[in-house]
Amino acid sequence: MFTSMAIWRFESYIPEIGQDTYIAESATVIGNVKIGERCYIGPGAVIRGDYGRIEIGDETSIQENVVVHARPGEETIIGSKVTAGHGCLLHTCVVDDFSVVGMQAVVSDYALMEEWSILAENSLLRKGQKLHQGEIAIGSPARVIANLKDRPELKQELETYKNKYVEMVERYQVEGALERID
């Protein structure tokens, strides 16, 4: 289910939206964008495939006011089961499966977050910077402070929260669950 008012063709590019993906009416999806199945695209999110290409995997949560964009002729790739926290910015970067981008964090041009990496709230992953699998980074610029392999309880907690957003997608799909009150 998605509201067609949030989806925009740009030139010859029409966004591809996976089955059972929820896109809030106030979100904006433009142009050369491919979004996987059972994703959550929250209110105010902007996924803008006008200059470049955007690809988002399955069961990914693009929360409220997230901005996803790419440089001209380039791409931003976001894997499956990624959490892009409220108000973060992803620009011409790669965020691999299961990674977490904290609220208000920035993943800048050509940065790479490998699987299960975590960028904390209000942190900056600078141009070309890389987080290896499972690394947890904080700060501006981001510096690695730990690894998930040493924190199995945190990994389990993150899996629980990732599944909660997939459940939210299902809840939004129920007829009458979301109703505009004027």
Number of C-alpha atoms within 10 A of each C-alpha: 17 16 12 11 12 16 21 18 15 16 10 7 15 17 21 15 21 18 14 19 24 25 26 21 17 17 21 21 30 20 23 24 26 19 25 20 18 25 29 28 29 21 18 19 25 22 29 22 29 21 16 18 23 28 20 28 21 21 27 29 30 29 23 22 22 26 21 26 25 24 16 12 9 17 23 25 23 27 22 22 25 26 27 29 21 23 21 25 22 25 22 23 27 22 28 22 21 24 27 25 29 21 22 18 26 27 28 20 21 19 22 23 27 20 20 24 26 27 27 21 20 17 22 24 29 17 16 12 18 18 22 15 17 21 22 21 22 20 16 13 13 22 17 14 10 14 17 17 13 10 11 11 11 12 15 12 10 17 13 11 12 19 15 13 21 22 15 15 22 17 14 18 16 10 8 9 8 10 7 5 4 3
